[in-house]
Amino acid sequence: MDKTKTSKKQKKHSKKSKNPILEAHDPFSAELADPKLIKQSVLQALVDGDLEAVRDVLVAHLQTINKSKLARKTKLGRQTLYDLMDSEKEFNPSIKTLTTILDSIAA
C-alpha cells in the first residue's frame, strides 16, 4: 500500500463574518457574587439532580467571596470550603454543609 501524500499548501480559512462578537469572560463578575442568583441556581440544580451544576455554581461563588468571612459566618472550617473547591477531591458534601452555606449566602 502506498503512502497517502499530503498537500504542502495551506488551505484558506473561510471567514463568514469579519468581526465576530466576543465577550470577555470575567470570573469575578457581580453575577457570581449575587446571593439570590446563587441560591436559586443551586436549588434548581438540586431539584434537577445535577450535582455537577451544584458544584460549578458553588465553586464559582466561593471564588468570588472572602472564604474567611464565610467560614466565620457558617462556623465551618476554611479547609472545608477549600475542599469543596478542589477539583481533584470528590464533591460529596453533607446536606448540613450545603444548607449551612446556602443559609449564610442568603443572609
Order of alpha helices (4+ residues) and beta strands (2+ residues): alpha-alpha-alpha-alpha-alpha-alpha
